């Protein structure tokens, strides 16, 4: 899935938890570290985005390659074969790596509770990201057992981008999901706007 979609999903989860908590608890205490959770939704993709941007500039400028050839080099070779690219891309994408990090939080949770709380929600944000990503990558998804094993990926029958594996359909579904999430997140403001509009109409009708 696209990075923006992941952030929107995490934002919607955060909003839903906040609303549910407010309805049950008058104090309105919110358990989620919102900024950390949202960053956790985006962070798994950031190393690949940064490295791809650098490579797309490097190969044309240094070697005179076309953008198409550079793109092919990145996603047919470096992505699958270069240890640096593999490690950077799976640091926050591998389910095993995320479990290791979550387990590691217990080592300093008591000494640094605030930092541990933020890191917990950052990692949980990444977990949501990965849980949504794995089913929509045909053969290029996260390494399941990194850093202990560097080749095994889940072979999904669908892909969010490859039309040979229902990518055209998944893109439409993702677009609909994005629109629905944006409307959900904007719902309070839309209510205010429609409320003002209706109030203005009532005043106009009275005159």
C-alpha positions as CSV (number, residue, x, y, z in Angstrom):
1,X,0.0,0.0,0.0
2,X,1.0,3.6,-0.4
3,X,2.6,5.4,2.5
4,X,-0.2,8.0,2.7
5,X,-2.8,5.2,3.0
6,X,-0.9,3.7,5.9
7,X,-0.8,7.1,7.7
8,X,-4.5,7.6,7.1
9,X,-5.3,4.2,8.5
10,X,-3.3,4.8,11.7
11,X,-4.9,8.3,12.0
12,X,-8.3,6.7,11.8
13,X,-7.4,4.1,14.4
14,X,-6.2,6.8,16.7
15,X,-9.4,8.8,16.1
16,X,-11.6,5.8,16.8
17,X,-9.8,4.9,20.0
18,X,-10.0,8.6,21.1
19,X,-13.8,8.7,20.5
20,X,-14.4,5.4,22.2
21,X,-12.3,6.4,25.2
22,X,-14.1,9.8,25.5
23,X,-17.5,8.1,25.4
24,X,-16.5,5.7,28.2
25,X,-14.3,8.0,30.3
26,X,-15.2,11.6,31.2
27,X,-11.5,12.4,31.8
28,X,-10.8,11.9,28.1
29,X,-7.4,10.4,28.7
30,X,-6.0,9.1,25.4
31,X,-3.8,5.9,25.7
32,X,-2.2,6.3,22.2
33,X,0.9,8.4,21.7
34,X,-0.6,9.9,18.6
35,X,2.5,11.4,16.9
36,X,4.5,8.2,17.5
37,X,1.7,6.0,16.2
38,X,1.4,8.1,13.0
39,X,5.2,8.1,12.4
40,X,5.1,4.4,12.9
41,X,2.7,4.2,10.0
42,X,5.0,6.1,7.7
43,X,8.5,5.1,8.9
44,X,8.7,1.6,7.4
45,X,8.6,3.1,3.9
46,X,11.0,6.0,4.5
47,X,14.4,4.2,4.0
48,X,13.3,2.8,0.6
49,X,11.9,6.2,-0.4
50,X,15.1,8.0,0.6
51,X,17.4,5.4,-1.1
52,X,15.3,5.3,-4.2
53,X,15.4,9.1,-4.5
54,X,19.2,9.1,-4.1
55,X,19.7,6.3,-6.6
56,X,17.3,7.9,-9.2
57,X,19.6,10.9,-9.0
58,X,22.9,9.1,-8.8
59,X,22.6,6.7,-11.8
60,X,21.5,9.3,-14.4
61,X,24.1,11.9,-13.1
62,X,27.0,9.6,-12.6
63,X,26.4,7.0,-15.3
64,X,24.1,8.7,-17.7
65,X,21.4,6.1,-17.3
66,X,17.8,6.8,-18.1
67,X,15.2,7.0,-15.3
68,X,13.7,3.8,-16.6
69,X,17.0,1.9,-16.4
70,X,17.7,3.4,-13.0
71,X,14.3,2.3,-11.7
72,X,14.9,-1.2,-13.1
73,X,18.3,-1.4,-11.4
74,X,16.7,-0.4,-8.1
75,X,13.7,-2.7,-8.0
76,X,15.1,-5.7,-9.9
77,X,18.5,-5.9,-8.4
78,X,19.3,-3.6,-5.4
79,X,16.0,-4.2,-3.7
80,X,16.4,-8.0,-3.7
81,X,20.2,-8.5,-3.7
82,X,22.0,-5.6,-2.1
83,X,22.6,-6.2,1.7
84,X,22.3,-2.5,2.6
85,X,19.1,-2.0,0.7
86,X,17.6,-5.2,2.2
87,X,18.6,-4.3,5.7
88,X,17.3,-0.7,5.5
89,X,14.0,-1.7,3.9
90,X,13.3,-4.5,6.4
91,X,14.4,-2.8,9.6
92,X,10.8,-1.7,10.3
93,X,9.1,-4.0,7.8
94,X,10.1,-7.5,9.0
95,X,7.5,-8.9,11.5
96,X,10.3,-10.7,13.3
97,X,12.4,-7.6,13.7
98,X,9.4,-5.7,15.1
99,X,8.7,-8.5,17.6
100,X,12.4,-8.3,18.7
101,X,12.1,-4.6,19.1
102,X,8.9,-4.9,21.1
103,X,10.5,-7.5,23.4
104,X,13.5,-5.2,23.8
105,X,11.3,-2.4,25.2
106,X,10.9,-4.4,28.4
107,X,14.6,-3.8,29.2
108,X,14.2,-0.1,29.8
109,X,10.4,0.3,30.3
110,X,10.8,0.9,34.1
111,X,13.8,3.3,33.7
112,X,12.4,5.3,30.8
113,X,8.6,4.9,31.0
114,X,7.8,8.0,28.8
115,X,10.2,7.0,26.1
116,X,9.1,3.4,26.2
117,X,5.5,4.5,25.9
118,X,6.3,6.5,22.8
119,X,8.4,3.8,21.3
120,X,5.7,1.2,22.0
121,X,3.2,3.1,19.9
122,X,5.7,3.9,17.2
123,X,6.3,0.1,16.8
124,X,2.6,-0.7,17.0
125,X,2.1,1.8,14.2
126,X,4.7,-0.1,12.2
127,X,3.0,-3.4,13.0
128,X,-0.3,-2.1,11.6
129,X,1.6,-0.9,8.5
130,X,3.2,-4.3,8.0
131,X,0.0,-6.2,8.7
132,X,-1.7,-4.3,5.8
133,X,1.3,-4.5,3.5
134,X,2.1,-8.2,3.5
135,X,-1.2,-9.3,1.9
136,X,-0.8,-6.9,-1.0
137,X,2.7,-7.8,-2.1
138,X,2.9,-10.7,-4.5
139,X,6.6,-11.5,-4.3
140,X,8.3,-8.3,-3.1
141,X,6.9,-7.9,0.4
142,X,8.8,-7.7,3.7
143,X,11.2,-10.5,4.7
144,X,9.3,-12.5,7.3
145,X,12.2,-13.6,9.4
146,X,14.8,-10.8,8.9
147,X,17.5,-10.4,10.4
148,X,17.8,-14.2,10.9
149,X,16.8,-15.2,7.4
150,X,17.2,-12.9,4.3
151,X,15.1,-14.5,1.5
152,X,11.7,-15.7,2.7
153,X,8.8,-13.5,1.7
154,X,5.0,-14.2,1.9
155,X,3.8,-15.0,-1.6
156,X,0.5,-13.2,-1.9
157,X,-1.9,-13.8,-4.8
158,X,-2.5,-10.1,-5.1
159,X,-0.4,-7.0,-5.5
160,X,-1.2,-3.4,-4.8
161,X,0.7,-2.2,-7.9
162,X,1.2,-5.1,-10.3
163,X,-1.7,-5.5,-12.8
164,X,-0.7,-9.1,-13.4
165,X,-1.9,-9.8,-9.8
166,X,-5.1,-7.8,-9.5
167,X,-3.2,-4.5,-9.1
168,X,-5.8,-2.6,-11.1
169,X,-8.5,-3.7,-8.7
170,X,-6.4,-3.2,-5.5
171,X,-5.6,0.4,-6.6
172,X,-9.3,1.2,-6.9
173,X,-10.0,-0.4,-3.5
174,X,-7.2,1.6,-2.0
175,X,-8.4,4.8,-3.5
176,X,-11.9,4.2,-2.1
177,X,-10.4,3.4,1.2
178,X,-8.3,6.6,1.2
179,X,-11.4,8.8,0.4
180,X,-13.4,7.0,3.1
181,X,-10.6,7.6,5.7
182,X,-10.2,11.3,4.8
183,X,-14.0,11.8,5.1
184,X,-14.0,10.0,8.5
185,X,-11.1,12.1,9.8
186,X,-12.7,15.3,8.5
187,X,-16.1,14.4,9.9
188,X,-16.0,16.8,12.9
189,X,-15.1,19.8,10.6
190,X,-17.6,18.8,8.0
191,X,-20.3,18.7,10.7
192,X,-19.3,22.2,11.9
193,X,-19.3,23.5,8.3
194,X,-22.7,22.0,7.5
195,X,-24.0,23.2,10.9
196,X,-22.9,26.8,10.0
197,X,-24.4,26.5,6.5
198,X,-27.7,25.2,7.9
199,X,-27.7,28.0,10.5
200,X,-27.1,30.6,7.9
201,X,-29.9,29.2,5.7
202,X,-32.3,29.3,8.7
203,X,-31.4,33.0,9.3
204,X,-31.9,33.8,5.7
205,X,-35.3,32.1,5.6
206,X,-36.5,34.1,8.6
207,X,-35.6,37.3,6.8
